[in-house]
């Protein structure tokens, strides 16, 4: 499923005038959504005796990275344009054990009544040409200040440990070559991405078999 963010009616506050305010709001949004994810993981452990989440990483994008992204897309470097056009100022990455966990977590997040999902990009079902696999969501949630409520966008990336390992190394390699790695290296990376996908599939199958044995013993 893919939705056009421009059509998703995110209410942008015109009262955000400084980087300090941007930093405050997006850090607050990250704290809120991180807490939600921790609670969901604890609940899942209590109900199902299983933790779908290995670990969570959160960050607010550096100002210079935001400025580069705005310039790359033809926008002037203003606070208003940052808030309006950059969807990943606040980013959270959720690392899971298995691909089935990814969709389970995405559904749990989508079911939160105060979280609005605007864009979903499933790079697991539809990998990028590089071989990159992950599940991306752009969501917004309300941050309650003393005098107003501001809807803040957060990018959520959900991937397995294996996907995260590949993506991290691929990013370092592309950074070293400034995005222009030799074709044979890109080819090797794509092949490694397929190996990672195959590994994820085998580990998921193995886990399902182990769970089935456990359920038979309980019966």
N, CA, C and O of each residue as an XYZ file, in Angstrom:
876
protein
N       0.845     -1.196      0.000
C       0.000      0.000      0.000
C       0.877      1.241      0.000
O       1.805      1.336      0.803
N       0.603      2.189     -0.880
C       1.317      3.457     -0.907
C       0.324      4.586     -1.004
O      -0.571      4.572     -1.848
N       0.484      5.570     -0.133
C      -0.377      6.738     -0.143
C       0.462      7.972     -0.433
O       1.632      8.036     -0.056
N      -0.131      8.943     -1.099
C       0.560     10.196     -1.380
C       0.472     11.082     -0.155
O      -0.621     11.462      0.267
N       1.637     11.417      0.424
C       1.642     12.212      1.645
C       0.978     13.557      1.447
O       0.391     14.099      2.384
N       1.058     14.106      0.250
C       0.457     15.414     -0.019
C      -1.057     15.380      0.111
O      -1.688     16.418      0.308
N      -1.650     14.183      0.003
C      -3.093     14.051      0.065
C      -3.580     13.546      1.420
O      -4.765     13.260      1.585
N      -2.668     13.435      2.394
C      -3.042     12.763      3.632
C      -3.428     13.709      4.764
O      -3.610     13.268      5.899
N      -3.557     15.017      4.471
C      -4.127     15.985      5.409
C      -3.386     16.061      6.739
O      -4.013     16.137      7.796
N      -2.057     16.042      6.692
C      -1.297     16.263      7.915
C      -1.368     17.748      8.245
O      -1.028     18.591      7.415
N      -1.809     18.064      9.453
C      -1.915     19.468      9.859
C      -0.562     19.943     10.359
O      -0.057     19.462     11.373
N       0.015     20.883      9.644
C       1.319     21.423      9.996
C       1.134     22.722     10.765
O       0.402     23.612     10.333
N       1.804     22.821     11.908
C       1.699     24.038     12.700
C       2.545     25.147     12.077
O       3.700     24.923     11.716
N       1.973     26.335     11.952
C       2.717     27.494     11.443
C       3.448     28.224     12.565
O       4.102     29.239     12.325
N       3.335     27.702     13.802
C       3.944     28.377     14.950
C       5.360     27.901     15.234
O       5.979     28.357     16.195
N       5.886     26.992     14.416
C       7.243     26.482     14.623
C       8.211     27.387     13.872
O       8.226     27.405     12.641
N       9.016     28.134     14.615
C       9.837     29.168     13.982
C      11.341     28.981     14.158
O      12.127     29.650     13.488
N      11.751     28.082     15.049
C      13.177     27.932     15.326
C      13.564     26.452     15.324
O      12.719     25.576     15.510
N      14.868     26.190     15.108
C      15.354     24.820     15.161
C      15.151     24.227     16.555
O      14.899     23.030     16.688
N      15.261     25.062     17.597
C      15.054     24.578     18.960
C      13.644     24.009     19.133
O      13.461     22.988     19.796
N      12.649     24.674     18.534
C      11.277     24.170     18.597
C      11.136     22.872     17.815
O      10.477     21.935     18.265
N      11.759     22.824     16.639
C      11.737     21.601     15.835
C      12.324     20.445     16.641
O      11.735     19.366     16.718
N      13.483     20.681     17.235
C      14.174     19.653     18.015
C      13.318     19.178     19.185
O      13.239     17.981     19.457
N      12.676     20.122     19.875
C      11.811     19.795     21.016
C      10.649     18.905     20.583
O      10.384     17.872     21.197
N       9.960     19.316     19.521
C       8.766     18.602     19.072
C       9.092     17.200     18.561
O       8.399     16.239     18.895
N      10.138     17.085     17.756
C      10.439     15.781     17.163
C      11.051     14.825     18.183
O      10.838     13.616     18.104
N      11.806     15.358     19.136
C      12.296     14.512     20.221
C      11.138     14.027     21.095
O      11.131     12.885     21.554
N      10.162     14.907     21.317
C       8.982     14.525     22.097
C       8.200     13.425     21.393
O       7.739     12.477     22.029
N       8.051     13.555     20.075
C       7.337     12.536     19.295
C       8.064     11.196     19.365
O       7.431     10.148     19.494
N       9.392     11.231     19.280
C      10.166      9.997     19.368
C      10.010      9.331     20.729
O       9.891      8.110     20.821
N      10.013     10.150     21.798
C       9.826      9.593     23.144
C       8.471      8.907     23.259
O       8.362      7.819     23.823
N       7.438      9.555     22.719
C       6.095      8.996     22.804
C       5.990      7.671     22.051
O       5.466      6.689     22.577
N       6.485      7.652     20.836
C       6.320      6.442     20.023
C       7.240      5.322     20.515
O       6.896      4.146     20.400
N       8.408      5.679     21.062
C       9.294      4.666     21.642
C       8.633      4.009     22.843
O       8.709      2.792     23.016
N       7.984      4.818     23.670
C       7.270      4.274     24.830
C       6.136      3.358     24.395
O       5.937      2.294     24.983
N       5.397      3.758     23.379
C       4.312      2.915     22.856
C       4.844      1.558     22.410
O       4.257      0.522     22.719
N       5.955      1.570     21.687
C       6.537      0.337     21.160
C       7.025     -0.553     22.311
O       6.852     -1.771     22.271
N       7.631      0.051     23.325
C       8.085     -0.721     24.485
C       6.910     -1.390     25.193
O       7.003     -2.549     25.598
N       5.806     -0.659     25.341
C       4.617     -1.212     25.997
C       4.039     -2.368     25.176
O       3.679     -3.409     25.726
N       3.953     -2.176     23.850
C       3.438     -3.232     22.982
C       4.309     -4.483     23.067
O       3.796     -5.602     23.079
N       5.622     -4.292     23.126
C       6.537     -5.430     23.207
C       6.370     -6.168     24.537
O       6.379     -7.398     24.579
N       6.217     -5.395     25.636
C       6.014     -5.998     26.950
C       4.689     -6.751     27.016
O       4.601     -7.826     27.608
N       3.649     -6.164     26.393
C       2.349     -6.834     26.356
C       2.441     -8.141     25.581
O       1.880     -9.157     25.991
N       3.156     -8.108     24.453
C       3.297     -9.310     23.632
C       4.023    -10.405     24.412
O       3.678    -11.583     24.312
N       5.030    -10.004     25.187
C       5.761    -10.958     26.019
C       4.840    -11.568     27.073
O       4.902    -12.768     27.341
N       3.995    -10.744     27.662
C       3.077    -11.214     28.704
C       2.031    -12.169     28.143
O       1.728    -13.191     28.758
N       1.481    -11.842     26.982
C       0.381    -12.629     26.407
C       0.888    -13.862     25.670
O       0.337    -14.954     25.816
N       1.957    -13.677     24.865
C       2.406    -14.754     23.978
C       3.728    -15.395     24.403
O       4.204    -16.337     23.769
N       4.324    -14.863     25.500
C       5.623    -15.370     25.950
C       6.688    -15.273     24.851
O       7.493    -16.183     24.656
N       6.664    -14.151     24.149
C       7.582    -13.972     23.026
C       7.797    -12.490     22.770
O       6.838    -11.719     22.755
N       9.048    -12.081     22.567
C       9.367    -10.689     22.251
C       9.644    -10.557     20.755
O      10.654    -11.073     20.275
N       8.771     -9.876     20.004
C       9.020     -9.726     18.565
C      10.109     -8.715     18.244
O      10.647     -8.720     17.137
N      10.448     -7.840     19.201
C      11.399     -6.756     18.941
C      12.742     -7.058     19.593
O      12.815     -7.314     20.795
N      13.798     -7.026     18.796
C      15.157     -7.225     19.313
C      15.677     -5.937     19.962
O      16.133     -5.946     21.105
N      15.602     -4.830     19.214
C      15.973     -3.535     19.784
C      15.429     -2.408     18.918
O      14.975     -2.628     17.795
N      15.486     -1.197     19.465
C      14.929     -0.012     18.811
C      15.991      1.087     18.784
O      16.685      1.326     19.772
N      16.102      1.755     17.621
C      17.004      2.899     17.501
C      16.180      4.126     17.112
O      15.307      4.043     16.249
N      16.457      5.257     17.745
C      15.726      6.485     17.425
C      16.710      7.638     17.259
O      17.742      7.696     17.927
N      16.366      8.559     16.350
C      17.242      9.728     16.156
C      16.460     10.876     15.542
O      15.469     10.671     14.842
N      16.932     12.108     15.822
C      16.453     13.294     15.121
C      17.522     13.668     14.104
O      18.702     13.771     14.439
N      17.103     13.869     12.866
C      18.037     14.148     11.767
C      18.820     15.433     12.042
O      18.254     16.413     12.525
N      20.103     15.430     11.739
C      20.948     16.602     11.939
C      20.513     17.729     11.000
O      20.095     17.462      9.874
N      20.607     18.998     11.453
C      20.176     20.134     10.627
C      20.832     20.157      9.250
O      20.169     20.452      8.256
N      22.136     19.847      9.178
C      22.827     19.888      7.882
C      22.287     18.833      6.915
O      22.250     19.057      5.705
N      21.869     17.681      7.452
C      21.287     16.631      6.605
C      19.922     17.063      6.075
O      19.568     16.769      4.934
N      19.166     17.759      6.910
C      17.849     18.252      6.483
C      18.010     19.302      5.386
O      17.278     19.296      4.396
N      18.974     20.200      5.570
C      19.224     21.256      4.571
C      19.618     20.633      3.237
O      19.134     21.061      2.189
N      20.498     19.623      3.263
C      20.910     18.941      2.028
C      19.717     18.314      1.320
O      19.603     18.377      0.096
N      18.826     17.706      2.110
C      17.655     17.044      1.520
C      16.723     18.067      0.887
O      16.180     17.822     -0.190
N      16.527     19.215      1.542
C      15.680     20.264      0.984
C      16.267     20.785     -0.331
O      15.547     20.932     -1.319
N      17.562     21.061     -0.343
C      18.213     21.575     -1.557
C      18.132     20.559     -2.693
O      17.912     20.918     -3.850
N      18.314     19.275     -2.343
C      18.264     18.216     -3.348
C      16.900     18.141     -4.012
O      16.783     17.756     -5.175
N      15.865     18.514     -3.258
C      14.497     18.456     -3.783
C      13.976     19.818     -4.235
O      12.793     19.971     -4.540
N      14.878     20.810     -4.275
C      14.521     22.112     -4.831
C      13.780     23.042     -3.906
O      13.087     23.948     -4.369
N      13.911     22.836     -2.572
C      13.221     23.700     -1.619
C      14.210     24.610     -0.892
O      15.357     24.236     -0.647
N      13.744     25.803     -0.556
C      14.548     26.734      0.222
C      14.718     26.206      1.637
O      13.824     25.550      2.172
N      15.860     26.489      2.240
C      16.162     25.977      3.579
C      15.528     26.849      4.663
O      16.190     27.707      5.247
N      14.239     26.620      4.924
C      13.535     27.339      5.979
C      12.947     26.339      6.968
O      12.788     25.160      6.653
N      12.628     26.817      8.159
C      12.024     25.955      9.177
C      10.689     25.413      8.667
O      10.376     24.237      8.856
N       9.909     26.275      8.023
C       8.607     25.853      7.498
C       8.730     24.729      6.497
O       7.953     23.776      6.528
N       9.712     24.835      5.601
C       9.925     23.787      4.604
C      10.442     22.492      5.235
O      10.121     21.394      4.779
N      11.247     22.638      6.290
C      11.712     21.451      7.022
C      10.516     20.636      7.522
O      10.422     19.430      7.293
N       9.617     21.324      8.205
C       8.467     20.664      8.822
C       7.498     20.142      7.764
O       6.906     19.074      7.920
N       7.348     20.900      6.700
C       6.334     20.565      5.688
C       6.794     19.454      4.752
O       6.003     18.574      4.411
N       8.068     19.475      4.326
C       8.492     18.601      3.238
C       9.440     17.465      3.630
O       9.632     16.533      2.850
N      10.027     17.525      4.810
C      10.959     16.464      5.216
C      10.238     15.524      6.186
O       9.921     15.897      7.316
N       9.991     14.316      5.725
C       9.188     13.372      6.506
C       9.980     12.568      7.529
O       9.397     11.928      8.405
N      11.306     12.601      7.422
C      12.110     11.759      8.313
C      12.996     12.564      9.251
O      14.090     12.125      9.603
N      12.525     13.751      9.661
C      13.280     14.501     10.676
C      13.405     13.645     11.927
O      14.487     13.517     12.500
N      12.286     13.059     12.344
C      12.312     12.088     13.432
C      12.240     10.695     12.827
O      11.354     10.404     12.023
N      13.161      9.848     13.210
C      13.178      8.490     12.661
C      13.373      7.455     13.740
O      14.149      7.653     14.675
N      12.663      6.346     13.608
C      12.809      5.241     14.554
C      12.946      3.952     13.755
O      12.217      3.728     12.789
N      13.870      3.120     14.162
C      14.121      1.854     13.482
C      13.869      0.718     14.466
O      14.456      0.672     15.547
N      12.995     -0.188     14.076
C      12.634     -1.319     14.926
C      13.239     -2.574     14.306
O      12.962     -2.902     13.152
N      14.062     -3.269     15.078
C      14.754     -4.458     14.590
C      14.091     -5.704     15.180
O      13.938     -5.832     16.394
N      13.702     -6.622     14.284
C      12.984     -7.836     14.679
C      13.819     -9.075     14.376
O      14.851     -9.006     13.709
N      13.340    -10.212     14.886
C      14.000    -11.481     14.587
C      13.571    -12.036     13.238
O      14.402    -12.519     12.469
N      12.255    -11.966     12.945
C      11.708    -12.643     11.784
C      10.840    -11.697     10.953
O      10.303    -10.716     11.467
N      10.711    -12.009      9.657
C       9.912    -11.157      8.772
C       8.451    -11.109      9.214
O       7.795    -10.081      9.048
N       7.936    -12.192      9.768
C       6.543    -12.188     10.241
C       6.335    -11.164     11.355
O       5.251    -10.597     11.496
N       7.391    -10.932     12.146
C       7.306     -9.935     13.222
C       7.109     -8.532     12.662
O       6.432     -7.701     13.267
N       7.706     -8.276     11.501
C       7.627     -6.944     10.896
C       6.185     -6.544     10.660
O       5.766     -5.449     11.038
N       5.423     -7.435     10.032
C       4.029     -7.116      9.710
C       3.157     -7.097     10.969
O       2.184     -6.348     11.051
N       3.516     -7.923     11.937
C       2.781     -7.930     13.204
C       2.954     -6.594     13.931
O       1.989     -6.028     14.444
N       4.184     -6.104     13.967
C       4.465     -4.827     14.638
C       3.821     -3.667     13.892
O       3.259     -2.764     14.513
N       3.898     -3.685     12.560
C       3.283     -2.627     11.757
C       1.783     -2.553     12.029
O       1.213     -1.466     12.124
N       1.158     -3.704     12.152
C      -0.279     -3.731     12.429
C      -0.582     -3.178     13.818
O      -1.545     -2.433     13.995
N       0.238     -3.542     14.803
C       0.026     -3.045     16.171
C       0.163     -1.527     16.231
O      -0.596     -0.853     16.927
N       1.145     -0.994     15.488
C       1.328      0.459     15.450
C       0.135      1.120     14.765
O      -0.374      2.134     15.243
N      -0.306      0.555     13.660
C      -1.435      1.117     12.903
C      -2.719      1.136     13.716
O      -3.583      1.985     13.496
N      -2.848      0.206     14.652
C      -4.067      0.113     15.454
C      -4.119      1.102     16.612
O      -5.139      1.209     17.292
N      -3.013      1.832     16.843
C      -3.008      2.849     17.894
C      -3.888      4.025     17.452
O      -3.662      4.612     16.394
N      -4.879      4.359     18.261
C      -5.886      5.338     17.839
C      -5.329      6.747     17.656
O      -5.883      7.524     16.878
N      -4.257      7.091     18.347
C      -3.714      8.448     18.211
C      -2.569      8.519     17.201
O      -1.919      9.557     17.068
N      -2.322      7.419     16.492
C      -1.316      7.423     15.429
C      -2.018      7.332     14.087
O      -2.828      6.434     13.858
N      -1.704      8.271     13.201
C      -2.276      8.253     11.861
C      -1.197      7.821     10.869
O      -0.130      8.431     10.790
N      -1.487      6.771     10.124
C      -0.546      6.275      9.113
C      -0.820      6.988      7.794
O      -1.949      6.995      7.303
N       0.230      7.590      7.223
C       0.083      8.344      5.976
C       0.680      7.628      4.776
O       0.089      7.618      3.696
N       1.843      7.032      4.961
C       2.508      6.359      3.846
C       3.088      5.037      4.310
O       3.694      4.952      5.378
N       2.899      4.017      3.508
C       3.522      2.713      3.752
C       4.281      2.309      2.489
O       3.729      2.335      1.389
N       5.543      1.939      2.655
C       6.347      1.425      1.548
C       6.943      0.084      1.973
O       7.773      0.018      2.879
N       6.510     -0.966      1.311
C       6.945     -2.310      1.647
C       8.079     -2.729      0.714
O       7.850     -3.232     -0.386
N       9.316     -2.505      1.186
C      10.482     -2.888      0.403
C      10.896     -4.341      0.662
O      11.947     -4.786      0.201
N      10.058     -5.073      1.403
C      10.296     -6.503      1.578
C       9.628     -7.254      0.429
O      10.239     -8.108     -0.213
N       8.372     -6.919      0.187
C       7.658     -7.497     -0.948
C       8.168     -6.929     -2.271
O       8.147     -7.605     -3.299
N       8.628     -5.673     -2.230
C       9.124     -4.994     -3.443
C      10.486     -4.360     -3.149
O      10.571     -3.149     -2.944
N      11.552     -5.166     -3.126
C      12.879     -4.633     -2.789
C      13.340     -3.572     -3.789
O      12.928     -3.575     -4.949
N      14.202     -2.667     -3.320
C      14.817     -1.700     -4.220
C      15.790     -2.434     -5.155
O      16.172     -3.574     -4.892
N      16.177     -1.779     -6.229
C      17.094     -2.395     -7.193
C      18.416     -2.807     -6.553
O      19.062     -3.756     -6.996
N      18.802     -2.097     -5.525
C      20.055     -2.410     -4.826
C      19.954     -3.700     -4.023
O      20.966     -4.290     -3.646
N      18.708     -4.137     -3.764
C      18.491     -5.295     -2.904
C      17.994     -4.915     -1.529
O      17.680     -5.781     -0.712
N      17.920     -3.606     -1.267
C      17.480     -3.106      0.043
C      16.090     -3.606      0.387
O      15.171     -3.541     -0.429
N      15.947     -4.109      1.613
C      14.663     -4.587      2.112
C      14.381     -3.978      3.479
O      15.247     -3.955      4.354
N      13.176     -3.494      3.646
C      12.734     -2.932      4.914
C      11.264     -2.560      4.752
O      10.738     -2.559      3.640
N      10.611     -2.246      5.854
C       9.206     -1.818      5.826
C       9.154     -0.411      6.394
O       9.522     -0.191      7.548
N       8.696      0.553      5.581
C       8.702      1.954      5.980
C       7.287      2.479      6.187
O       6.381      2.185      5.407
N       7.113      3.252      7.239
C       5.844      3.925      7.500
C       6.122      5.389      7.821
O       7.054      5.697      8.564
N       5.316      6.292      7.265
C       5.304      7.682      7.729
C       4.013      7.842      8.531
O       2.915      7.646      8.011
N       4.164      8.197      9.792
C       2.999      8.371     10.662
C       3.051      9.763     11.278
O       4.083     10.432     11.234
N       1.947     10.187     11.845
C       1.949     11.409     12.655
C       1.224     11.114     13.953
O       0.317     10.284     14.002
N       1.638     11.806     14.998
C       0.983     11.672     16.292
C       1.001     13.014     17.004
O       1.886     13.833     16.755
N       0.033     13.252     17.889
C      -0.058     14.561     18.539
C       0.942     14.705     19.682
O       1.086     13.815     20.520
N       1.628     15.844     19.697
C       2.492     16.211     20.824
C       1.785     17.329     21.578
O       1.475     18.375     21.009
N       1.536     17.098     22.858
C       0.770     18.046     23.675
C       1.717     19.005     24.387
O       2.462     18.613     25.285
N       1.672     20.274     23.968
C       2.439     21.328     24.626
C       1.538     22.064     25.610
O       0.351     21.758     25.724
N       2.104     23.031     26.315
C       1.315     23.739     27.339
C       0.210     24.592     26.734
O      -0.806     24.838     27.383
N       0.400     25.053     25.477
C      -0.581     25.968     24.893
C      -1.199     25.466     23.589
O      -2.070     26.130     23.026
N      -0.760     24.297     23.098
C      -1.308     23.810     21.831
C      -0.949     22.341     21.624
O      -0.127     21.771     22.341
N      -1.587     21.755     20.629
C      -1.280     20.382     20.219
C      -0.695     20.440     18.803
O      -1.270     21.069     17.915
N       0.432     19.792     18.603
C       1.086     19.794     17.299
C       1.199     18.356     16.791
O       1.733     17.491     17.486
N       0.697     18.100     15.582
C       0.875     16.797     14.952
C       2.273     16.719     14.356
O       2.670     17.578     13.568
N       3.006     15.700     14.729
C       4.406     15.584     14.330
C       4.602     14.287     13.536
O       4.117     13.224     13.921
N       5.326     14.406     12.420
C       5.593     13.244     11.572
C       6.810     12.461     12.080
O       7.793     13.037     12.546
N       6.711     11.151     11.976
C       7.815     10.261     12.326
C       7.931      9.189     11.246
O       6.929      8.611     10.826
N       9.152      8.931     10.804
C       9.373      7.802      9.894
C       9.728      6.583     10.727
O      10.615      6.635     11.579
N       9.021      5.479     10.470
C       9.298      4.209     11.151
C       9.837      3.224     10.125
O       9.223      2.999      9.082
N      10.983      2.642     10.429
C      11.544      1.573      9.601
C      11.546      0.300     10.428
O      12.034      0.285     11.558
N      10.996     -0.772      9.857
C      10.958     -2.049     10.560
C      11.677     -3.081      9.693
O      11.353     -3.246      8.517
N      12.641     -3.766     10.272
C      13.415     -4.743      9.501
C      13.961     -5.836     10.419
O      13.962     -5.687     11.641
N      14.416     -6.913      9.831
C      15.023     -7.982     10.621
C      16.477     -7.638     10.948
O      17.048     -6.697     10.398
N      17.059     -8.419     11.851
C      18.475     -8.247     12.192
C      19.335     -8.398     10.945
O      20.273     -7.630     10.733
N      19.012     -9.387     10.124
C      19.796     -9.642      8.904
C      19.672     -8.479      7.916
O      20.668     -8.050      7.332
N      18.450     -7.970      7.731
C      18.240     -6.818      6.842
C      19.018     -5.604      7.340
O      19.596     -4.857      6.549
N      19.027     -5.417      8.652
C      19.716     -4.257      9.234
C      21.223     -4.378      9.056
O      21.905     -3.388      8.790
N      21.737     -5.587      9.202
C      23.170     -5.845      8.991
C      23.570     -5.460      7.561
O      24.559     -4.757      7.350
N      22.785     -5.934      6.582
C      23.089     -5.630      5.178
C      22.985     -4.130      4.908
O      23.867     -3.546      4.278
N      21.903     -3.506      5.386
C      21.665     -2.081      5.112
C      22.763     -1.212      5.713
O      23.181     -0.225      5.108
N      23.227     -1.580      6.898
C      24.283     -0.813      7.560
C      25.589     -0.867      6.776
O      26.245      0.156      6.581
N      25.963     -2.064      6.327
C      27.200     -2.200      5.560
C      27.082     -1.558      4.184
O      28.024     -0.931      3.700
N      25.912     -1.718      3.553
C      25.697     -1.113      2.236
C      25.814      0.410      2.319
O      26.383      1.046      1.432
N      25.272      0.983      3.388
C      25.338      2.440      3.573
C      26.797      2.900      3.731
O      27.200      3.911      3.155
N      27.576      2.155      4.509
C      28.983      2.521      4.713
C      29.777      2.439      3.411
O      30.611      3.297      3.121
N      29.501      1.392      2.635
C      30.207      1.224      1.354
C      29.839      2.345      0.382
O      30.717      2.926     -0.255
N      28.545      2.649      0.267
C      28.108      3.706     -0.650
C      28.620      5.067     -0.198
O      28.943      5.918     -1.027
N      28.696      5.274      1.112
C      29.217      6.550      1.641
C      30.697      6.708      1.267
O      31.154      7.795      0.912
N      31.428      5.593      1.356
C      32.860      5.639      1.029
C      33.081      6.016     -0.431
O      34.027      6.731     -0.760
N      32.198      5.526     -1.304
C      32.318      5.803     -2.734
C      31.435      6.983     -3.167
O      31.257      7.223     -4.361
N      30.886      7.715     -2.192
C      30.010      8.867     -2.456
C      28.859      8.492     -3.386
O      28.490      9.251     -4.282
N      28.299      7.303     -3.151
C      27.148      6.849     -3.934
C      27.484      6.351     -5.330
O      26.585      6.072     -6.122
N      28.787      6.234     -5.640
C      29.205      5.800     -6.986
C      30.142      4.597     -6.896
O      31.245      4.609     -7.441
N      29.685      3.570     -6.202
C      30.499      2.363     -6.055
C      30.646      1.668     -7.403
O      29.735      1.734     -8.229
N      31.780      0.998     -7.644
C      31.971      0.249     -8.900
C      30.854     -0.767     -9.102
O      30.283     -1.276     -8.138
N      30.550     -1.053    -10.349
C      29.425     -1.923    -10.677
C      29.576     -3.320    -10.079
O      28.586     -3.927     -9.671
N      30.818     -3.842    -10.023
C      30.999     -5.189     -9.483
C      30.712     -5.235     -7.988
O      30.263     -6.256     -7.469
N      30.972     -4.123     -7.296
C      30.649     -4.062     -5.862
C      29.143     -3.985     -5.676
O      28.590     -4.652     -4.802
N      28.476     -3.177     -6.491
C      27.003     -3.111     -6.422
C      26.383     -4.479     -6.716
O      25.401     -4.874     -6.088
N      26.968     -5.189     -7.672
C      26.471     -6.522     -8.011
C      26.644     -7.485     -6.836
O      25.751     -8.278     -6.538
N      27.801     -7.409     -6.171
C      28.047     -8.256     -5.000
C      27.060     -7.923     -3.869
O      26.555     -8.817     -3.190
N      26.802     -6.647     -3.682
C      25.859     -6.230     -2.640
C      24.451     -6.762     -2.916
O      23.755     -7.208     -2.004
N      24.045     -6.710     -4.179
C      22.726     -7.226     -4.561
C      22.637     -8.726     -4.303
O      21.620     -9.221     -3.817
N      23.708     -9.444     -4.631
C      23.734    -10.888     -4.380
C      23.695    -11.179     -2.880
O      23.026    -12.114     -2.439
N      24.411    -10.377     -2.109
C      24.396    -10.550     -0.649
C      23.003    -10.279     -0.089
O      22.567    -10.948      0.847
N      22.302     -9.295     -0.663
C      20.940     -8.985     -0.223
C      20.016    -10.175     -0.437
O      19.151    -10.456      0.393
N      20.204    -10.877     -1.562
C      19.390    -12.068     -1.821
C      19.725    -13.176     -0.832
O      18.841    -13.912     -0.393
N      21.008    -13.296     -0.482
C      21.417    -14.281      0.522
C      20.776    -13.974      1.868
O      20.347    -14.880      2.582
N      20.715    -12.689      2.210
C      20.071    -12.270      3.451
C      18.584    -12.621      3.427
O      18.041    -13.108      4.419
N      17.928    -12.373      2.293
C      16.506    -12.700      2.165
C      16.285    -14.202      2.303
O      15.330    -14.634      2.949
N      17.162    -14.997      1.700
C      17.060    -16.453      1.803
C      17.270    -16.906      3.256
O      16.575    -17.797      3.744
N      18.233    -16.284      3.933
C      18.495    -16.611      5.334
C      17.278    -16.291      6.201
O      16.883    -17.091      7.049
N      16.689    -15.114      5.980
C      15.485    -14.740      6.733
C      14.367    -15.762      6.530
O      13.686    -16.145      7.480
N      14.185    -16.200      5.277
C      13.128    -17.170      4.970
C      13.390    -18.501      5.668
O      12.462    -19.114      6.197
N      14.649    -18.956      5.675
C      14.985    -20.227      6.317
C      14.828    -20.145      7.821
O      14.333    -21.084      8.445
N      15.244    -19.030      8.413
C      15.121    -18.860      9.860
C      13.659    -18.775     10.286
O      13.284    -19.287     11.340
N      12.835    -18.124      9.463
C      11.401    -18.058      9.753
C      10.782    -19.447      9.703
O       9.988    -19.809     10.571
N      11.144    -20.224      8.688
C      10.631    -21.581      8.553
C      11.049    -22.447      9.743
O      10.255    -23.225     10.271
N      12.304    -22.298     10.152
C      12.813    -23.046     11.303
C      12.065    -22.657     12.577
O      11.705    -23.518     13.381
N      11.834    -21.362     12.753
C      11.114    -20.893     13.936
C       9.681    -21.428     13.977
O       9.182    -21.818     15.033
N       9.034    -21.440     12.822
C       7.667    -21.955     12.756
C       7.620    -23.445     13.104
O       6.681    -23.916     13.745
N       8.642    -24.170     12.672
C       8.716    -25.602     12.985
C       8.914    -25.814     14.486
O       8.298    -26.698     15.082
N       9.774    -24.999     15.086
C      10.031    -25.090     16.536
C       8.766    -24.773     17.315
O       8.448    -25.457     18.287
N       8.039    -23.736     16.894
C       6.793    -23.375     17.565
C       5.760    -24.484     17.456
O       5.033    -24.753     18.411
N       5.691    -25.132     16.291
C       4.728    -26.223     16.087
C       5.040    -27.396     17.013
O       4.128    -28.020     17.555
N       6.329    -27.697     17.194
C       6.733    -28.776     18.109
C       6.332    -28.417     19.535
O       5.830    -29.259     20.280
N       6.563    -27.142     19.912
C       6.205    -26.686     21.253
C       4.718    -26.803     21.523
O       4.306    -27.202     22.612
N       3.910    -26.454     20.526
C       2.459    -26.536     20.694
C       1.983    -27.985     20.840
O       1.045    -28.251     21.591
N       2.623    -28.923     20.129
C       2.275    -30.337     20.245
C       2.578    -30.851     21.645
O       1.810    -31.632     22.206
N       3.712    -30.406     22.211
C       4.083    -30.836     23.560
C       3.076    -30.338     24.592
O       2.752    -31.047     25.545
N       2.579    -29.102     24.396
C       1.588    -28.535     25.318
C       0.280    -29.304     25.262
O      -0.399    -29.463     26.277
N      -0.080    -29.793     24.048
C      -1.310    -30.574     23.873
C      -1.183    -31.936     24.539
O      -2.120    -32.734     24.497
